[in-house]
């Protein structure tokens, strides 16, 4: 029994000495490179495993079992660490980019808010913008009576419009409430429509409808311009614009689509079909939509639809909003002929 214990003690001392010798070089020396640290740690681990196996071979049957168990625990720990590293690598998964539909039309939408007294919103701008092309005399007269002003600019915008954009984006001498420029690009499949929220949600919106002498008031309302995009031919787009008043609480409501009925969470929608207008734009051209300036209108017209849409940007009503719609890009559709 004494000889067996001495053998076990010698074997245990041999294992400890081998483990200390395997860890000695890597613990006492400082290594600057991270690659060298990983290599040294791996070498120490291998030497330690070899030392444990050699100890297990020298031990008796009852002492070999703990050595093998220790080896299994070490291997299991390595496996867990490896799985954790794989999990960290897999957590960096990124979604594939959204593919634009083949018949999509890309539009740039820009809101420019300027004080009503700005000369660039008056004659200096509109003398260089075409207010006649694309609109019939009846439509133009009806929109003008409702306080709207609509025109089209070429792919090379006039000087006044360029200055408006530059002033809205870079005027350090003005406060943020007097200069605001907001823009985004949308990709809309041909034959579909999308809403442009001209105003934020307002506690109250007052306006006088066309052919109605009464002033109507809506609570929790916002002004929206719904735009339907249609391709006419390569390079040309027709935009059918319908003003709408969204008001009341948002509930799940049935909405008619070209295919069927769908339930969407929306407010009450009151479309103003009598003020619907169309813009035919070529690639790069711009449509400019805003309201008549208060200087150009009488006091009886201050509750018009145009005033409610483009002068309700902030509570004081001193800012006027200018909406610019530009055809940024559209994919060329190549027809297939059957010979």
VOBA-1610 file (N, C-alpha, C; in pm, whole numbers, padded with zeros to 5 digits, always signed):
BEGIN
Unk+00084-00121+00000Unk+00000+00000+00000Unk+00086+00124+00000Unk+00198+00121+00078Unk+00286+00237+00083Unk+00352+00260-00051Unk+00391+00150-00118Unk+00454+00166-00249Unk+00355+00222-00351Unk+00226+00180-00341Unk+00126+00234-00432Unk+00106+00382-00412Unk+00102+00425-00280Unk+00086+00568-00254Unk+00204+00648-00306Unk+00326+00592-00291Unk+00445+00664-00340Unk+00440+00679-00491Unk+00389+00573-00557Unk+00378+00582-00704Unk+00280+00691-00742Unk+00165+00698-00670Unk+00067+00801-00700Unk+00121+00941-00673Unk+00196+00954-00561Unk+00251+01086-00530Unk+00352+01129-00635Unk+00440+01032-00678Unk+00537+01067-00780Unk+00466+01105-00910Unk+00362+01031-00945Unk+00288+01061-01068Unk+00219+01198-01060Unk+00163+01228-00940Unk+00097+01358-00924Unk+00198+01471-00935Unk+00318+01452-00870Unk+00420+01555-00879Unk+00468+01572-01023Unk+00475+01458-01094Unk+00519+01464-01233Unk+00417+01543-01318Unk+00288+01521-01293Unk+00183+01593-01368Unk+00190+01742-01339Unk+00206+01776-01209Unk+00212+01919-01175Unk+00336+01984-01235Unk+00446+01912-01233Unk+00568+01969-01290Unk+00554+01989-01440Unk+00491+01890-01506Unk+00473+01903-01651Unk+00379+02019-01684Unk+00272+02035-01606Unk+00179+02146-01631Unk+00244+02281-01606Unk+00325+02289-01498Unk+00393+02415-01469Unk+00497+02446-01575Unk+00565+02341-01620Unk+00664+02365-01727Unk+00597+02408-01855Unk+00477+02353-01881Unk+00406+02392-02005Unk+00356+02534-01997Unk+00320+02584-01877Unk+00268+02720-01865Unk+00375+02822-01834Unk+00492+02780-01803Unk+00593+02873-01755Unk+00633+02977-01855Unk+00665+02939-01978Unk+00717+03035-02075Unk+00609+03136-02115Unk+00484+03088-02128Unk+00380+03178-02176Unk+00332+03274-02070Unk+00356+03241-01942Unk+00308+03329-01836Unk+00411+03432-01795Unk+00539+03403-01813Unk+00645+03491-01762Unk+00690+03592-01865Unk+00671+03563-01991Unk+00718+03652-02095Unk+00601+03736-02147Unk+00624+03860-02175Unk+00521+03950-02231Unk+00534+03950-02382Unk+00423+03927-02449Unk+00423+03919-02595Unk+00341+04035-02647Unk+00395+04110-02737Unk+00326+04228-02788Unk+00223+04194-02893Unk+00253+04103-02979Unk+00163+04073-03091Unk+00051+03983-03045Unk-00074+04016-03086Unk-00189+03931-03050Unk-00181+03795-03117Unk-00122+03787-03237Unk-00107+03658-03306Unk-00013+03567-03230Unk+00096+03620-03175Unk+00189+03540-03098Unk+00125+03492-02969Unk+00040+03575-02909Unk-00028+03533-02787Unk-00119+03414-02813Unk-00196+03419-02923Unk-00284+03306-02953Unk-00204+03179-02984Unk-00093+03193-03057Unk-00011+03076-03090Unk+00049+03015-02965Unk+00102+03098-02873Unk+00162+03049-02750Unk+00059+02982-02662Unk-00062+03042-02654Unk-00169+02981-02572Unk-00210+02846-02627Unk-00220+02835-02759Unk-00257+02706-02819Unk-00149+02601-02793Unk-00021+02642-02804Unk+00089+02547-02779Unk+00088+02501-02635Unk+00063+02593-02542Unk+00058+02557-02399Unk-00056+02460-02373Unk-00170+02483-02437Unk-00284+02394-02417Unk-00254+02254-02467Unk-00189+02245-02584Unk-00155+02112-02638Unk-00057+02041-02546Unk+00045+02114-02499Unk+00142+02051-02409Unk+00077+02005-02279Unk-00018+02086-02229Unk-00086+02048-02106Unk-00170+01923-02126Unk-00239+01912-02241Unk-00319+01793-02270Unk-00230+01670-02278Unk-00113+01685-02345Unk-00020+01571-02356Unk+00029+01529-02218Unk+00055+01629-02130Unk+00100+01595-01996Unk-00007+01521-01920Unk-00135+01564-01934Unk-00244+01495-01865Unk-00258+01351-01913Unk-00244+01330-02047Unk-00257+01194-02100Unk-00143+01107-02049Unk-00022+01162-02046Unk+00092+01082-01996Unk+00075+01048-01850Unk+00018+01142-01772Unk-00010+01113-01631Unk-00113+01002-01619Unk-00214+01008-01705Unk-00318+00905-01699Unk-00264+00768-01733Unk-00167+00760-01821Unk-00111+00630-01856Unk-00028+00572-01742Unk+00032+00656-01658Unk+00113+00607-01547Unk+00028+00571-01426Unk-00092+00624-01419Unk-00177+00598-01302Unk-00241+00460-01310Unk-00284+00418-01198Unk-00357+00290-01192Unk-00495+00309-01251Unk-00576+00205-01259Unk-00706+00212-01323Unk-00798+00312-01258Unk-00795+00318-01124Unk-00887+00411-01056Unk-00842+00555-01072Unk-00714+00582-01099Unk-00666+00719-01116Unk-00672+00764-01260Unk-00685+00668-01356Unk-00691+00703-01497Unk-00824+00768-01533Unk-00927+00731-01459Unk-01061+00782-01491Unk-01071+00933-01470Unk-01022+00990-01356Unk-01029+01137-01343Unk-00950+01209-01450Unk-00838+01151-01493Unk-00759+01216-01598Unk-00836+01223-01729Unk-00902+01113-01763Unk-00982+01110-01886Unk-01101+01207-01875Unk-01163+01213-01754Unk-01273+01306-01733Unk-01228+01450-01749Unk-01107+01481-01697Unk-01055+01616-01711Unk-01033+01652-01857Unk-00983+01553-01934Unk-00961+01576-02076Unk-01094+01602-02148Unk-01198+01527-02112Unk-01330+01548-02175Unk-01386+01686-02143Unk-01369+01731-02017Unk-01417+01864-01980Unk-01344+01972-02058Unk-01212+01953-02078Unk-01135+02052-02153Unk-01182+02059-02298Unk-01204+01941-02358Unk-01251+01939-02496Unk-01390+02001-02508Unk-01476+01974-02409Unk-01610+02032-02411Unk-01604+02183-02399Unk-01512+02233-02313Unk-01496+02377-02300Unk-01451+02440-02429Unk-01359+02376-02500Unk-01315+02429-02629Unk-01430+02434-02728Unk-01515+02328-02723Unk-01628+02324-02814Unk-01726+02437-02785Unk-01750+02467-02656Unk-01841+02575-02622Unk-01787+02710-02666Unk-01655+02730-02645Unk-01595+02855-02688Unk-01603+02872-02839Unk-01583+02760-02911Unk-01592+02766-03056Unk-01733+02799-03102Unk-01834+02740-03033Unk-01972+02770-03069Unk-02006+02915-03041Unk-01949+02971-02929Unk-01976+03110-02898Unk-01917+03202-03004Unk-01796+03168-03055Unk-01737+03250-03159Unk-01819+03244-03286Unk-01871+03124-03319Unk-01956+03112-03437Unk-02082+03195-03422Unk-02138+03198-03299Unk-02259+03275-03276Unk-02232+03423-03294Unk-02116+03471-03247Unk-02083+03611-03263Unk-02065+03646-03409Unk-02004+03554-03485Unk-01987+03582-03627Unk-02120+03585-03700Unk-02213+03496-03660Unk-02342+03491-03728Unk-02432+03608-03691Unk-02405+03674-03575Unk-02490+03785-03535Unk-02472+03907-03623Unk-02367+03911-03707Unk-02345+04023-03797Unk-02418+04010-03929Unk-02525+03933-03934Unk-02600+03911-04057Unk-02670+04039-04101Unk-02662+04071-04227Unk-02724+04190-04282Unk-02827+04151-04387Unk-02939+04223-04386Unk-03044+04197-04485Unk-03001+04242-04623Unk-03044+04169-04721Unk-03013+04206-04859Unk-03086+04335-04895Unk-03027+04420-04979Unk-03093+04545-05018Unk-03223+04520-05093Unk-03318+04612-05077Unk-03447+04601-05143Unk-03429+04627-05293Unk-03483+04539-05372Unk-03471+04551-05517Unk-03586+04640-05569Unk-03551+04742-05645Unk-03651+04832-05701Unk-03727+04760-05812Unk-03860+04768-05815Unk-03936+04703-05924Unk-03893+04750-06061Unk-03912+04667-06161Unk-03866+04697-06297Unk-03934+04820-06354Unk-04062+04839-06321Unk-04136+04952-06379Unk-04144+05070-06282Unk-04057+05074-06181Unk-04065+05179-06079Unk-04016+05313-06134Unk-04075+05418-06081Unk-04035+05555-06112Unk-03982+05617-05983Unk-03862+05671-05987Unk-03803+05732-05870Unk-03827+05883-05873Unk-03886+05932-05764Unk-03921+06073-05752Unk-03848+06136-05633Unk-03798+06257-05654Unk-03742+06337-05546Unk-03849+06432-05495Unk-03875+06427-05365Unk-03975+06515-05301Unk-03900+06610-05208Unk-03918+06739-05230Unk-03848+06841-05152Unk-03950+06942-05101Unk-03944+06969-04970Unk-04023+07075-04908Unk-03929+07191-04875Unk-03964+07309-04923Unk-03889+07432-04891Unk-03983+07526-04818Unk-03949+07560-04695Unk-04029+07652-04614Unk-03957+07786-04606Unk-04026+07891-04649Unk-03967+08025-04650Unk-04068+08125-04594Unk-04023+08236-04539Unk-04117+08341-04496Unk-04198+08393-04614Unk-04323+08427-04590Unk-04409+08475-04699Unk-04357+08603-04762Unk-04280+08680-04687Unk-04227+08805-04741Unk-04104+08786-04829Unk-04059+08663-04846Unk-03940+08638-04926Unk-03971+08671-05072Unk-03893+08760-05136Unk-03921+08795-05277Unk-03907+08677-05372Unk-03829+08575-05332Unk-03809+08461-05422Unk-03935+08376-05436Unk-04031+08392-05346Unk-04157+08319-05358Unk-04259+08392-05443Unk-04223+08509-05491Unk-04320+08590-05564Unk-04282+08601-05712Unk-04283+08717-05767Unk-04270+08733-05912Unk-04136+08682-05964Unk-04029+08698-05886Unk-03897+08654-05934Unk-03892+08505-05961Unk-03974+08427-05893Unk-03977+08282-05915Unk-04074+08246-06027Unk-04194+08299-06024Unk-04298+08253-06115Unk-04285+08309-06256Unk-04206+08410-06275Unk-04186+08456-06412Unk-04095+08361-06491Unk-04027+08269-06423Unk-03940+08172-06489Unk-03996+08030-06486Unk-04117+08012-06432Unk-04180+07880-06424Unk-04305+07881-06510Unk-04324+07772-06586Unk-04438+07760-06677Unk-04562+07719-06599Unk-04661+07808-06593Unk-04786+07778-06523Unk-04898+07737-06618Unk-04870+07728-06747Unk-04974+07701-06846Unk-04969+07557-06896Unk-04848+07507-06925Unk-04834+07375-06987Unk-04889+07266-06894Unk-04967+07176-06952Unk-05018+07061-06879Unk-05149+07084-06806Unk-05194+07206-06791Unk-05318+07235-06721Unk-05415+07304-06814Unk-05538+07256-06815Unk-05640+07320-06896Unk-05680+07453-06834Unk-05735+07546-06912Unk-05777+07675-06855Unk-05877+07660-06743Unk-05972+07564-06756Unk-06071+07545-06651Unk-06006+07496-06521Unk-05913+07400-06533Unk-05845+07348-06414Unk-05760+07456-06350Unk-05689+07534-06431Unk-05604+07639-06377Unk-05687+07746-06305Unk-05801+07783-06362Unk-05887+07882-06297Unk-05943+07828-06166Unk-05986+07702-06165Unk-06043+07643-06043Unk-05939+07634-05932Unk-05815+07596-05966Unk-05710+07588-05866Unk-05672+07727-05813Unk-05672+07825-05903Unk-05639+07961-05862Unk-05744+08016-05766Unk-05869+07986-05791Unk-05975+08031-05700Unk-05965+07963-05564Unk-05912+07843-05562Unk-05895+07771-05434Unk-05764+07805-05365Unk-05685+07899-05422Unk-05563+07942-05357Unk-05440+07862-05391Unk-05443+07781-05498Unk-05328+07701-05537Unk-05251+07771-05649Unk-05120+07742-05654Unk-05036+07790-05763Unk-04942+07676-05803Unk-04950+07635-05931Unk-04880+07515-05979Unk-04808+07551-06108Unk-04687+07501-06123Unk-04610+07523-06244Unk-04509+07411-06264Unk-04438+07418-06377Unk-04338+07317-06412Unk-04208+07387-06450Unk-04097+07325-06412Unk-03964+07377-06443Unk-03887+07269-06519Unk-03794+07313-06605Unk-03716+07220-06686Unk-03612+07148-06600Unk-03539+07056-06665Unk-03436+06982-06593Unk-03323+07073-06545Unk-03309+07189-06607Unk-03217+07291-06558Unk-03300+07399-06489Unk-03311+07393-06358Unk-03404+07483-06287Unk-03367+07629-06307Unk-03466+07716-06304Unk-03438+07860-06319Unk-03355+07913-06202Unk-03299+08028-06225Unk-03210+08088-06127Unk-03279+08109-05992Unk-03401+08156-05996Unk-03472+08184-05871Unk-03493+08057-05789Unk-03524+07946-05856Unk-03545+07821-05784Unk-03414+07769-05726Unk-03305+07782-05799Unk-03175+07743-05746Unk-03139+07825-05622Unk-03165+07955-05628Unk-03136+08039-05513Unk-03224+08003-05394Unk-03349+07965-05421Unk-03437+07924-05312Unk-03379+07802-05240Unk-03335+07705-05314Unk-03279+07585-05253Unk-03151+07616-05178Unk-03067+07702-05233Unk-02943+07736-05166Unk-02970+07817-05039Unk-03066+07908-05045Unk-03098+07988-04927Unk-03160+07901-04818Unk-03240+07802-04859Unk-03304+07717-04759Unk-03205+07625-04692Unk-03090+07598-04758Unk-02995+07503-04703Unk-02876+07570-04637Unk-02849+07698-04667Unk-02728+07761-04614Unk-02752+07910-04593Unk-02809+07943-04477Unk-02823+08084-04438Unk-02798+08094-04288Unk-02671+08108-04245Unk-02642+08106-04101Unk-02701+08225-04026Unk-02741+08331-04098Unk-02793+08449-04029Unk-02941+08438-03998Unk-03004+08325-04036Unk-03147+08307-04010Unk-03166+08198-03906Unk-03278+08206-03836Unk-03309+08104-03736Unk-03365+07980-03804Unk-03366+07868-03729Unk-03414+07741-03786Unk-03562+07749-03821Unk-03639+07835-03752Unk-03781+07846-03783Unk-03807+07919-03914Unk-03706+07988-03968Unk-03724+08063-04091Unk-03663+07994-04212Unk-03589+07890-04194Unk-03529+07821-04309Unk-03534+07670-04283Unk-03604+07601-04366Unk-03615+07456-04351Unk-03618+07393-04489Unk-03546+07285-04503Unk-03540+07210-04628Unk-03545+07063-04595Unk-03646+06993-04643Unk-03664+06851-04617Unk-03683+06781-04751Unk-03608+06676-04774Unk-03619+06603-04901Unk-03601+06455-04882Unk-03660+06379-04972Unk-03644+06233-04973Unk-03672+06182-05113Unk-03627+06060-05140Unk-03650+05995-05269Unk-03736+05872-05249Unk-03835+05856-05333Unk-03925+05741-05326Unk-03924+05669-05461Unk-03940+05538-05455Unk-03952+05455-05575Unk-04093+05398-05579Unk-04171+05438-05679Unk-04312+05403-05686Unk-04336+05320-05812Unk-04391+05199-05801Unk-04425+05122-05921Unk-04530+05193-06004Unk-04517+05184-06135Unk-04613+05249-06223Unk-04753+05191-06201Unk-04852+05280-06203Unk-04990+05237-06182Unk-05033+05237-06038Unk-04946+05276-05945Unk-04981+05280-05803Unk-04978+05425-05755Unk-05024+05445-05633Unk-05030+05579-05576Unk-04967+05579-05437Unk-04928+05697-05393Unk-04868+05711-05261Unk-04906+05849-05206Unk-04911+05864-05072Unk-04949+05992-05013Unk-04828+06079-04982Unk-04844+06209-04998Unk-04745+06308-04955Unk-04810+06391-04845Unk-04763+06378-04724Unk-04819+06453-04612Unk-04763+06595-04616Unk-04845+06688-04659Unk-04801+06827-04674Unk-04787+06894-04538Unk-04873+06862-04443Unk-04864+06918-04308Unk-04856+06806-04206Unk-04813+06840-04087Unk-04818+06746-03975Unk-04962+06740-03923Unk-04982+06655-03824Unk-05114+06644-03763Unk-05142+06772-03683Unk-05250+06841-03720Unk-05285+06968-03659Unk-05406+06951-03568Unk-05410+07021-03455Unk-05528+07011-03367Unk-05656+07056-03436Unk-05642+07155-03527Unk-05760+07206-03598Unk-05718+07255-03735Unk-05800+07226-03834Unk-05775+07270-03971Unk-05902+07333-04025Unk-05893+07461-04064Unk-06008+07535-04116Unk-05985+07567-04262Unk-06087+07544-04344Unk-06078+07581-04486Unk-06217+07591-04546Unk-06222+07662-04656Unk-06346+07681-04730Unk-06340+07599-04857Unk-06432+07506-04873Unk-06433+07419-04990Unk-06478+07495-05113Unk-06445+07439-05228Unk-06483+07502-05354Unk-06635+07501-05368Unk-06690+07611-05419Unk-06835+07627-05439Unk-06913+07613-05309Unk-06851+07653-05198Unk-06919+07648-05069Unk-06877+07773-04990Unk-06974+07850-04946Unk-06945+07974-04875Unk-06911+07951-04728Unk-06939+07834-04678Unk-06913+07806-04537Unk-06767+07764-04517Unk-06716+07795-04399Unk-06581+07754-04359Unk-06596+07630-04270Unk-06535+07522-04312Unk-06547+07396-04240Unk-06425+07373-04153Unk-06446+07312-04037Unk-06338+07288-03942Unk-06328+07139-03913Unk-06204+07087-03917Unk-06176+06948-03882Unk-06080+06946-03764Unk-06098+06850-03675Unk-06007+06832-03562Unk-05915+06713-03588Unk-05794+06722-03533Unk-05691+06617-03553Unk-05677+06588-03702Unk-05646+06691-03778Unk-05645+06680-03924Unk-05507+06711-03980Unk-05485+06664-04101Unk-05363+06696-04176Unk-05396+06698-04324Unk-05320+06780-04397Unk-05339+06793-04541Unk-05248+06696-04613Unk-05305+06621-04706Unk-05232+06516-04779Unk-05257+06533-04928Unk-05152+06515-05006Unk-05163+06515-05152Unk-05135+06373-05201Unk-05239+06307-05251Unk-05224+06169-05301Unk-05185+06175-05448Unk-05076+06105-05482Unk-05019+06110-05616Unk-05023+05970-05677Unk-05080+05962-05796Unk-05081+05838-05872Unk-04980+05852-05986Unk-04892+05752-05998Unk-04782+05756-06095Unk-04817+05667-06214Unk-04811+05724-06333Unk-04839+05649-06456Unk-04731+05679-06559Unk-04681+05574-06622Unk-04581+05590-06728Unk-04654+05615-06860Unk-04614+05721-06928Unk-04673+05750-07058Unk-04590+05687-07170Unk-04461+05709-07168Unk-04368+05649-07262Unk-04230+05661-07199Unk-04128+05607-07267Unk-03994+05612-07210Unk-03953+05757-07186Unk-03921+05787-07060Unk-03876+05921-07023Unk-03986+06015-06979Unk-04113+05973-06988Unk-04225+06061-06952Unk-04310+05995-06844Unk-04353+06077-06748Unk-04434+06030-06636Unk-04552+06125-06619Unk-04668+06069-06591Unk-04786+06150-06562Unk-04823+06131-06415Unk-04832+06243-06342Unk-04866+06242-06201Unk-05006+06297-06183Unk-05096+06212-06132Unk-05234+06253-06104Unk-05242+06285-05955Unk-05263+06411-05921Unk-05257+06459-05783Unk-05397+06493-05733Unk-05433+06439-05617Unk-05564+06463-05557Unk-05545+06512-05414Unk-05586+06635-05381Unk-05577+06682-05241Unk-05677+06605-05154Unk-05635+06579-05030Unk-05720+06507-04934Unk-05705+06569-04796Unk-05812+06556-04718Unk-05810+06595-04578Unk-05825+06467-04494Unk-05724+06436-04413Unk-05730+06323-04322Unk-05760+06377-04182Unk-05863+06328-04118Unk-05905+06383-03990Unk-05962+06274-03901Unk-05970+06305-03772Unk-06028+06212-03676Unk-05927+06110-03625Unk-05977+06012-03551Unk-05894+05906-03495Unk-05859+05803-03602Unk-05745+05740-03583Unk-05703+05634-03675Unk-05761+05500-03629Unk-05839+05440-03716Unk-05901+05310-03688Unk-05871+05215-03803Unk-05896+05088-03778Unk-05881+04987-03883Unk-06003+04996-03975Unk-05981+05039-04100Unk-06092+05064-04191Unk-06072+04987-04321Unk-06182+04947-04388Unk-06170+04881-04519Unk-06134+04982-04628Unk-06031+04950-04705Unk-05984+05036-04812Unk-05993+04959-04944Unk-06054+05022-05045Unk-06068+04958-05176Unk-05937+04970-05253Unk-05889+04857-05307Unk-05771+04853-05392Unk-05811+04799-05529Unk-05723+04810-05631Unk-05759+04756-05762Unk-05789+04607-05761Unk-05736+04533-05662Unk-05759+04389-05656Unk-05877+04351-05567Unk-05878+04407-05444Unk-05982+04369-05348Unk-05989+04475-05239Unk-06056+04440-05130Unk-06065+04528-05014Unk-05958+04487-04913Unk-05891+04587-04857Unk-05790+04562-04755Unk-05820+04649-04634Unk-05785+04596-04516Unk-05804+04670-04393Unk-05675+04741-04356Unk-05682+04873-04341Unk-05568+04956-04304Unk-05607+05050-04192Unk-05508+05080-04107Unk-05532+05174-03997Unk-05513+05316-04049Unk-05622+05386-04072Unk-05618+05521-04127Unk-05720+05610-04057Unk-05710+05739-04086Unk-05809+05834-04039Unk-05923+05842-04140Unk-06022+05922-04109Unk-06125+05953-04208Unk-06063+06032-04321Unk-06095+05996-04443Unk-06035+06059-04561Unk-06145+06128-04641Unk-06124+06256-04668Unk-06217+06333-04749Unk-06142+06385-04872Unk-06154+06317-04984Unk-06083+06363-05106Unk-06151+06484-05167Unk-06071+06573-05224Unk-06121+06693-05291Unk-06103+06674-05442Unk-06194+06598-05503Unk-06179+06563-05645Unk-06191+06686-05736Unk-06262+06788-05690Unk-06279+06906-05774Unk-06147+06983-05793Unk-06047+06953-05709Unk-05916+07017-05721Unk-05809+06922-05773Unk-05850+06813-05832Unk-05753+06717-05887Unk-05685+06777-06011Unk-05555+06756-06024Unk-05480+06808-06139Unk-05374+06706-06179Unk-05319+06724-06300Unk-05221+06632-06355Unk-05097+06709-06400Unk-04982+06643-06386Unk-04854+06698-06431Unk-04786+06593-06518Unk-04750+06630-06641Unk-04673+06543-06730Unk-04529+06593-06731Unk-04439+06511-06675Unk-04300+06551-06658Unk-04206+06457-06731Unk-04103+06513-06788Unk-03997+06435-06850Unk-03889+06408-06745Unk-03797+06319-06778Unk-03691+06283-06685Unk-03609+06406-06648Unk-03600+06436-06520Unk-03526+06551-06471Unk-03609+06675-06450Unk-03730+06682-06507Unk-03814+06799-06489Unk-03879+06801-06350Unk-03927+06919-06312Unk-03981+06938-06178Unk-04119+07001-06184Unk-04204+06956-06093Unk-04333+07021-06070Unk-04327+07100-05940Unk-04374+07224-05943Unk-04370+07313-05826Unk-04514+07340-05784Unk-04544+07308-05658Unk-04680+07322-05605Unk-04673+07403-05476Unk-04756+07506-05467Unk-04762+07587-05346Unk-04896+07661-05345Unk-04906+07762-05261Unk-05028+07841-05251Unk-05001+07984-05295Unk-05107+08055-05328Unk-05094+08197-05356Unk-05049+08270-05231Unk-04965+08369-05248Unk-04919+08448-05135Unk-05035+08532-05081Unk-05032+08555-04950Unk-05140+08633-04887Unk-05151+08773-04945Unk-05039+08826-04995Unk-05042+08960-05055Unk-05124+08960-05182Unk-05126+08844-05251Unk-05195+08835-05379Unk-05342+08798-05364Unk-05391+08780-05242Unk-05528+08736-05221Unk-05598+08830-05126Unk-05730+08829-05134Unk-05810+08912-05044Unk-05827+08843-04910Unk-05878+08918-04812Unk-05896+08861-04678Unk-06001+08750-04678Unk-06093+08752-04773Unk-06196+08647-04780Unk-06140+08515-04827Unk-06020+08517-04887Unk-05961+08395-04941Unk-05858+08334-04846Unk-05845+08389-04725Unk-05744+08339-04633Unk-05778+08203-04575Unk-05900+08155-04593Unk-05940+08022-04548Unk-05952+07925-04665Unk-05884+07952-04774Unk-05892+07866-04892Unk-05817+07735-04868Unk-05838+07640-04960Unk-05771+07511-04949Unk-05620+07528-04962Unk-05577+07613-05054Unk-05434+07635-05071Unk-05368+07691-04945Unk-05435+07784-04878Unk-05383+07840-04755Unk-05372+07732-04648Unk-05474+07646-04637Unk-05471+07540-04536Unk-05360+07440-04562Unk-05329+07413-04689Unk-05227+07315-04722Unk-05086+07370-04704Unk-05060+07492-04747Unk-04923+07539-04757Unk-04888+07655-04663Unk-04987+07705-04586Unk-04957+07809-04488Unk-04979+07760-04346Unk-05002+07631-04327Unk-05024+07574-04193Unk-04899+07502-04143Unk-04782+07543-04192Unk-04658+07476-04154Unk-04629+07496-04007Unk-04652+07615-03956Unk-04631+07644-03814Unk-04743+07735-03765Unk-04764+07742-03633Unk-04887+07807-03580Unk-04906+07951-03623Unk-04800+08028-03638Unk-04817+08170-03671Unk-04862+08191-03816Unk-04840+08092-03903Unk-04877+08106-04043Unk-04788+08198-04122Unk-04670+08232-04069Unk-04580+08323-04139Unk-04492+08252-04241Unk-04485+08120-04234Unk-04406+08044-04329Unk-04495+07991-04441Unk-04439+07986-04560Unk-04508+07929-04675Unk-04428+07811-04725Unk-04498+07702-04754Unk-04432+07579-04797Unk-04437+07566-04949Unk-04325+07522-05004Unk-04312+07499-05147Unk-04280+07350-05167Unk-04363+07280-05243Unk-04342+07138-05271Unk-04285+07123-05412Unk-04171+07054-05422Unk-04105+07030-05549Unk-04102+06880-05573Unk-04155+06836-05687Unk-04155+06694-05726Unk-04070+06682-05852Unk-03964+06608-05845Unk-03871+06591-05958Unk-03863+06445-05998Unk-03870+06419-06129Unk-03853+06282-06181Unk-03703+06253-06183Unk-03658+06173-06087Unk-03515+06147-06073Unk-03467+06037-06165Unk-03543+05929-06178Unk-03497+05816-06259Unk-03617+05727-06289Unk-03609+05659-06402Unk-03710+05560-06438Unk-03644+05458-06532Unk-03670+05331-06505Unk-03607+05226-06584Unk-03668+05218-06723Unk-03581+05193-06818Unk-03627+05182-06956Unk-03690+05046-06978Unk-03812+05045-07029Unk-03884+04922-07058Unk-03869+04888-07206Unk-03797+04778-07235Unk-03773+04735-07372Unk-03882+04637-07414Unk-03964+04670-07513Unk-04072+04578-07554Unk-04015+04454-07624Unk-04089+04346-07612Unk-04053+04219-07678Unk-04150+04197-07792Unk-04095+04184-07914Unk-04179+04168-08033Unk-04182+04022-08073Unk-04300+03979-08118Unk-04320+03841-08162Unk-04313+03840-08316Unk-04204+03789-08368Unk-04185+03786-08514Unk-04257+03662-08570
//
